[in-house]
Amino acid sequence: MPINDNQQTTKQRYIPIDGQKIPVTENVYRADKRPDWAERKRKEREKRCAISNGRGGTKRCTDDCSKCDKQRTGSILSLDKFTEEGFEVADTVDIAELVADRLLFEELYAALEELDPDNRRILELFSIGKSEREIAVDIGLSQKTINKRKTKLFDQLREHLKDFQ
């Protein structure tokens, strides 16, 4: 039978239940597979280090990890590290690095405290992964205004924290 513009051919999808392939709709198939796809993507991302995107944020590295000088030195936290003998602990702790990190966080906290509540809220929403559009709706401003403010805020923070770079 010929297919006209209003008809679409869809591949029959199946999901395994108790060892049997059960035919399902495309929507049911996608809903069933979505957690597996998300987990696979999460595992791929965790293998990649986070690098600067050049605009004050980060992105996942796409270079060859075997040639990277910033190679990840660990993995995600997991109970799998525990064994009958104990668990892995870092050989050395760099006290100077811990102190420097602490000073950086204190300076960042002080810089954030100096901001007015709206700008602090913009950074807070951005830090939890909200998009500019979502932030604009939450605060009641346009997306373009949020974009400009965010850029200005990151520039201010960079300037305030320049001694820590």
Backbone as CSV, one residue per row, in Angstrom:
resi,resn,N_x,N_y,N_z,CA_x,CA_y,CA_z,C_x,C_y,C_z
1,MET,0.845,-1.157,0.000,0.000,0.000,0.000,0.900,1.233,0.000
2,PRO,0.656,2.195,-0.896,1.492,3.386,-0.945,1.267,4.270,0.274
3,ILE,2.306,4.980,0.636,2.241,5.873,1.800,2.002,7.286,1.293
4,ASN,0.960,7.932,1.819,0.743,9.325,1.432,1.370,10.233,2.480
5,ASP,1.216,11.534,2.314,1.856,12.494,3.197,1.351,12.411,4.629
6,ASN,0.139,11.940,4.832,-0.436,11.899,6.171,-0.061,10.648,6.953
7,GLN,0.480,9.640,6.277,0.832,8.399,6.954,2.342,8.336,7.171
8,GLN,2.738,7.744,8.277,4.158,7.547,8.559,4.381,6.071,8.838
9,THR,5.509,5.580,8.393,5.838,4.205,8.735,6.645,4.233,10.017
10,THR,6.283,3.388,10.957,7.039,3.301,12.200,7.518,1.880,12.369
11,LYS,8.715,1.778,12.850,9.302,0.480,13.117,8.636,-0.092,14.361
12,GLN,8.264,-1.334,14.324,7.647,-1.970,15.490,8.698,-2.093,16.585
13,ARG,8.354,-1.646,17.756,9.259,-1.674,18.899,8.829,-2.759,19.869
14,TYR,9.819,-3.342,20.552,9.559,-4.400,21.524,10.345,-4.104,22.793
15,ILE,9.792,-4.505,23.921,10.554,-4.478,25.165,10.498,-5.883,25.758
16,PRO,11.623,-6.326,26.333,11.649,-7.670,26.912,10.994,-7.680,28.299
17,ILE,10.054,-8.575,28.478,9.415,-8.774,29.774,9.371,-10.278,30.020
18,ASP,10.018,-10.698,31.106,10.091,-12.125,31.460,10.576,-12.977,30.295
19,GLY,11.586,-12.496,29.585,12.183,-13.266,28.506,11.393,-13.249,27.209
20,GLN,10.296,-12.522,27.161,9.500,-12.438,25.938,9.563,-11.027,25.386
21,LYS,9.517,-10.918,24.061,9.475,-9.608,23.416,8.023,-9.189,23.280
22,ILE,7.685,-8.091,23.943,6.316,-7.581,23.927,6.268,-6.362,22.997
23,PRO,5.376,-6.372,21.988,5.272,-5.217,21.099,4.671,-4.009,21.849
24,VAL,5.278,-2.843,21.644,4.812,-1.617,22.306,4.854,-0.452,21.327
25,THR,4.212,0.627,21.716,4.247,1.839,20.888,5.605,2.516,21.031
26,GLU,5.863,3.449,20.134,7.113,4.203,20.164,7.269,4.944,21.495
27,ASN,6.183,5.549,21.998,6.239,6.307,23.249,6.570,5.407,24.439
28,VAL,5.967,4.236,24.495,6.233,3.302,25.586,7.676,2.808,25.496
29,TYR,8.136,2.519,24.284,9.514,2.068,24.081,10.503,3.126,24.572
30,ARG,10.272,4.374,24.170,11.169,5.463,24.581,11.142,5.658,26.096
31,ALA,9.964,5.579,26.688,9.852,5.735,28.142,10.609,4.613,28.861
32,ASP,10.558,3.411,28.316,11.249,2.279,28.919,12.775,2.411,28.765
33,LYS,13.229,2.899,27.625,14.659,2.976,27.330,15.328,4.238,27.878
34,ARG,14.557,5.296,28.143,15.131,6.585,28.551,16.090,6.460,29.737
35,PRO,15.754,5.729,30.819,16.720,5.615,31.927,18.028,4.941,31.503
36,ASP,17.953,3.939,30.639,19.170,3.273,30.157,20.018,4.236,29.330
37,TRP,19.364,5.000,28.454,20.088,5.955,27.629,20.737,7.028,28.506
38,ALA,20.006,7.508,29.503,20.523,8.547,30.400,21.731,8.025,31.176
39,GLU,21.661,6.800,31.662,22.765,6.209,32.417,23.999,6.044,31.528
40,ARG,23.803,5.599,30.293,24.918,5.439,29.359,25.574,6.793,29.093
41,LYS,24.770,7.830,28.886,25.290,9.163,28.635,26.035,9.700,29.864
42,ARG,25.480,9.449,31.075,26.130,9.899,32.303,27.505,9.254,32.442
43,LYS,27.604,7.960,32.134,28.882,7.256,32.233,29.888,7.793,31.216
44,GLU,29.414,8.142,30.025,30.304,8.724,29.027,30.821,10.078,29.502
45,ARG,29.929,10.891,30.080,30.319,12.228,30.531,31.276,12.177,31.703
46,GLU,31.092,11.236,32.623,31.945,11.197,33.813,33.386,10.844,33.472
47,LYS,33.613,10.258,32.302,34.966,9.931,31.884,35.705,11.156,31.350
48,ARG,34.971,12.210,31.043,35.557,13.417,30.465,35.797,14.465,31.534
49,CYS,36.934,15.161,31.469,37.203,16.219,32.438,36.476,17.496,32.021
50,ALA,36.230,18.343,33.003,35.586,19.627,32.749,36.665,20.673,32.508
51,ILE,36.526,21.423,31.420,37.492,22.462,31.075,36.754,23.779,30.869
52,SER,37.487,24.864,30.849,36.888,26.185,30.654,36.318,26.289,29.247
53,ASN,35.154,26.941,29.152,34.573,27.170,27.830,34.970,28.533,27.282
54,GLY,35.832,29.267,28.023,36.306,30.558,27.575,35.364,31.708,27.893
55,ARG,34.213,31.416,28.501,33.247,32.462,28.839,32.906,32.439,30.317
56,GLY,33.783,31.882,31.118,33.547,31.839,32.552,32.856,30.580,33.030
57,GLY,32.467,29.707,32.132,31.815,28.451,32.495,32.716,27.271,32.196
58,THR,32.129,26.096,32.237,32.892,24.894,31.912,32.150,24.081,30.870
59,LYS,32.901,23.221,30.221,32.331,22.271,29.271,33.115,20.982,29.394
60,ARG,32.588,19.917,28.850,33.284,18.636,28.874,34.312,18.590,27.757
61,CYS,35.491,18.130,28.085,36.589,18.018,27.133,36.242,16.961,26.087
62,THR,36.625,17.218,24.841,36.383,16.244,23.775,37.684,15.746,23.161
63,ASP,38.821,16.129,23.755,40.120,15.706,23.231,40.426,14.270,23.644
64,ASP,41.518,13.740,23.114,41.967,12.393,23.432,42.503,12.368,24.865
65,CYS,41.842,11.647,25.755,42.209,11.620,27.177,43.617,11.053,27.400
66,SER,44.078,10.156,26.540,45.392,9.550,26.740,46.522,10.561,26.541
67,LYS,46.241,11.696,25.876,47.258,12.714,25.637,47.020,13.963,26.475
68,CYS,46.090,13.894,27.401,45.690,15.066,28.174,46.578,15.261,29.397
69,ASP,47.043,16.504,29.619,47.827,16.788,30.810,46.926,17.072,32.018
70,LYS,45.638,17.166,31.795,44.674,17.409,32.870,43.846,16.154,33.148
71,GLN,44.433,15.023,32.924,43.714,13.762,33.035,43.074,13.600,34.404
72,ARG,41.871,13.087,34.423,41.169,12.875,35.683,41.932,11.857,36.514
73,THR,42.007,12.107,37.812,42.789,11.231,38.675,41.910,10.444,39.621
74,GLY,40.712,10.265,39.303,39.832,9.511,40.185,38.572,9.153,39.432
75,SER,37.588,8.793,40.174,36.307,8.503,39.560,35.236,9.036,40.487
76,ILE,34.014,8.798,40.118,32.930,9.273,40.954,32.935,8.528,42.272
77,LEU,32.331,9.129,43.283,32.248,8.474,44.581,31.379,7.229,44.455
78,SER,31.824,6.179,45.069,31.096,4.928,44.946,31.385,4.042,46.135
79,LEU,30.394,3.282,46.555,30.600,2.311,47.627,31.415,1.112,47.145
80,ASP,31.606,1.018,45.813,32.392,-0.086,45.271,33.846,-0.026,45.724
81,LYS,34.323,1.144,46.154,35.706,1.278,46.608,35.954,0.528,47.916
82,PHE,34.906,0.302,48.680,35.075,-0.383,49.953,35.367,-1.863,49.706
83,THR,36.323,-2.370,50.459,36.657,-3.784,50.365,36.750,-4.332,51.777
84,GLU,37.036,-5.599,51.890,37.177,-6.190,53.215,38.392,-5.616,53.953
85,GLU,39.429,-5.220,53.196,40.633,-4.691,53.815,40.502,-3.218,54.172
86,GLY,39.520,-2.534,53.665,39.372,-1.094,53.905,38.996,-0.401,52.616
87,PHE,39.427,0.827,52.471,39.141,1.565,51.256,40.337,2.446,50.920
88,GLU,40.365,2.909,49.669,41.493,3.701,49.191,41.456,5.099,49.787
89,VAL,42.604,5.571,50.209,42.742,6.925,50.730,43.912,7.562,49.986
90,ALA,43.807,8.834,49.687,44.896,9.528,49.003,46.172,9.409,49.829
91,ASP,47.306,9.213,49.146,48.577,9.046,49.838,48.986,10.297,50.610
92,THR,48.846,11.454,49.975,49.271,12.683,50.619,48.160,13.728,50.535
93,VAL,48.166,14.621,51.487,47.241,15.739,51.483,48.084,16.995,51.447
94,ASP,47.841,17.834,50.457,48.593,19.067,50.310,47.906,20.155,51.130
95,ILE,48.469,20.446,52.294,47.893,21.428,53.205,47.827,22.799,52.550
96,ALA,48.856,23.179,51.820,48.873,24.488,51.163,47.715,24.620,50.176
97,GLU,47.436,23.535,49.449,46.324,23.550,48.498,44.984,23.662,49.225
98,LEU,44.849,22.942,50.338,43.616,23.039,51.122,43.403,24.452,51.658
99,VAL,44.465,25.076,52.148,44.370,26.446,52.667,44.018,27.408,51.536
100,ALA,44.670,27.248,50.369,44.383,28.120,49.228,42.929,27.986,48.792
101,ASP,42.428,26.743,48.758,41.020,26.518,48.401,40.100,27.190,49.409
102,ARG,40.421,27.057,50.674,39.600,27.664,51.725,39.566,29.186,51.577
103,LEU,40.732,29.801,51.327,40.806,31.248,51.138,40.007,31.690,49.909
104,LEU,40.097,30.899,48.839,39.339,31.209,47.624,37.845,31.179,47.903
105,PHE,37.374,30.152,48.609,35.948,30.053,48.918,35.494,31.204,49.820
106,GLU,36.326,31.572,50.784,35.965,32.688,51.652,35.872,33.987,50.857
107,GLU,36.798,34.199,49.940,36.784,35.407,49.109,35.580,35.399,48.163
108,LEU,35.269,34.241,47.606,34.091,34.121,46.738,32.820,34.417,47.526
109,TYR,32.722,33.871,48.725,31.553,34.112,49.572,31.414,35.605,49.882
110,ALA,32.533,36.269,50.188,32.506,37.710,50.475,32.067,38.492,49.239
111,ALA,32.556,38.094,48.059,32.170,38.778,46.817,30.678,38.601,46.538
112,LEU,30.161,37.404,46.796,28.730,37.150,46.582,27.877,37.936,47.571
113,GLU,28.363,38.107,48.787,27.626,38.865,49.803,27.501,40.338,49.419
114,GLU,28.454,40.855,48.638,28.422,42.254,48.224,27.384,42.518,47.147
115,LEU,26.908,41.472,46.469,25.946,41.651,45.382,24.562,41.956,45.929
116,ASP,23.771,42.660,45.094,22.386,42.898,45.511,21.615,41.580,45.390
117,PRO,20.480,41.463,46.065,19.747,40.185,46.107,19.372,39.620,44.736
118,ASP,18.971,40.481,43.775,18.596,39.979,42.446,19.785,39.340,41.740
119,ASN,20.931,40.014,41.789,22.122,39.460,41.125,22.608,38.191,41.811
120,ARG,22.524,38.169,43.132,22.902,36.960,43.866,21.965,35.818,43.488
121,ARG,20.675,36.120,43.333,19.687,35.102,42.954,19.973,34.578,41.542
122,ILE,20.367,35.475,40.629,20.706,35.044,39.264,21.845,34.027,39.304
123,LEU,22.899,34.338,40.060,24.028,33.413,40.156,23.638,32.111,40.847
124,GLU,22.783,32.209,41.861,22.326,31.006,42.557,21.558,30.092,41.608
125,LEU,20.643,30.655,40.837,19.858,29.847,39.897,20.748,29.277,38.798
126,PHE,21.704,30.069,38.341,22.633,29.583,37.328,23.470,28.428,37.870
127,SER,23.878,28.538,39.138,24.738,27.503,39.729,24.025,26.169,39.902
128,ILE,22.704,26.185,39.981,21.975,24.917,40.110,21.511,24.381,38.756
129,GLY,21.988,25.035,37.673,21.742,24.490,36.340,20.549,25.059,35.605
130,LYS,19.953,26.118,36.113,18.810,26.716,35.406,19.310,27.438,34.163
131,SER,18.506,27.419,33.121,18.850,28.122,31.890,18.530,29.602,32.048
132,GLU,19.070,30.410,31.136,18.785,31.843,31.185,17.285,32.097,31.060
133,ARG,16.634,31.321,30.235,15.184,31.485,30.045,14.435,31.193,31.344
134,GLU,14.811,30.115,32.032,14.154,29.775,33.299,14.422,30.837,34.362
135,ILE,15.647,31.347,34.396,15.994,32.396,35.357,15.177,33.650,35.066
136,ALA,15.046,33.989,33.786,14.281,35.173,33.401,12.838,35.065,33.880
137,VAL,12.248,33.889,33.733,10.867,33.686,34.192,10.793,33.808,35.710
138,ASP,11.736,33.205,36.429,11.740,33.258,37.897,11.877,34.677,38.425
139,ILE,12.738,35.465,37.782,13.033,36.805,38.290,12.110,37.863,37.690
140,GLY,11.561,37.586,36.516,10.656,38.541,35.889,11.348,39.533,34.981
141,LEU,12.470,39.127,34.392,13.200,39.971,33.453,13.312,39.229,32.124
142,SER,13.779,39.930,31.097,13.944,39.276,29.799,15.189,38.391,29.814
143,GLN,15.220,37.431,28.897,16.371,36.532,28.800,17.624,37.317,28.426
144,LYS,17.473,38.315,27.564,18.626,39.124,27.152,19.214,39.878,28.352
145,THR,18.335,40.406,29.214,18.801,41.100,30.411,19.553,40.145,31.324
146,ILE,19.015,38.933,31.485,19.687,37.925,32.320,21.051,37.597,31.737
147,ASN,21.126,37.444,30.411,22.393,37.136,29.755,23.417,38.238,30.017
148,LYS,23.006,39.487,29.850,23.928,40.612,30.068,24.353,40.695,31.530
149,ARG,23.403,40.517,32.440,23.741,40.579,33.867,24.685,39.448,34.256
150,LYS,24.394,38.250,33.731,25.232,37.097,34.060,26.670,37.337,33.595
151,THR,26.823,37.825,32.380,28.155,38.120,31.852,28.856,39.161,32.724
152,LYS,28.140,40.213,33.076,28.708,41.265,33.910,29.081,40.728,35.298
153,LEU,28.216,39.889,35.860,28.482,39.322,37.185,29.727,38.430,37.170
154,PHE,29.857,37.598,36.151,31.040,36.733,36.078,32.305,37.566,35.881
155,ASP,32.205,38.646,35.101,33.363,39.530,34.944,33.739,40.156,36.285
156,GLN,32.734,40.594,37.053,32.997,41.176,38.379,33.653,40.160,39.307
157,LEU,33.137,38.941,39.307,33.709,37.892,40.165,35.140,37.567,39.739
158,ARG,35.363,37.486,38.421,36.709,37.222,37.924,37.676,38.309,38.387
159,GLU,37.245,39.561,38.276,38.083,40.679,38.709,38.344,40.619,40.205
160,HIS,37.311,40.306,40.973,37.433,40.231,42.427,38.370,39.095,42.864
161,LEU,38.367,38.014,42.096,39.148,36.822,42.463,40.421,36.657,41.624
162,LYS,40.845,37.722,40.927,41.990,37.597,40.018,43.282,37.182,40.721
163,ASP,43.423,37.510,41.999,44.640,37.137,42.721,44.720,35.649,43.024
164,PHE,43.628,34.930,42.814,43.594,33.501,43.141,43.812,32.621,41.904
165,GLN,44.041,33.237,40.753,44.172,32.436,39.542,45.564,31.948,39.347
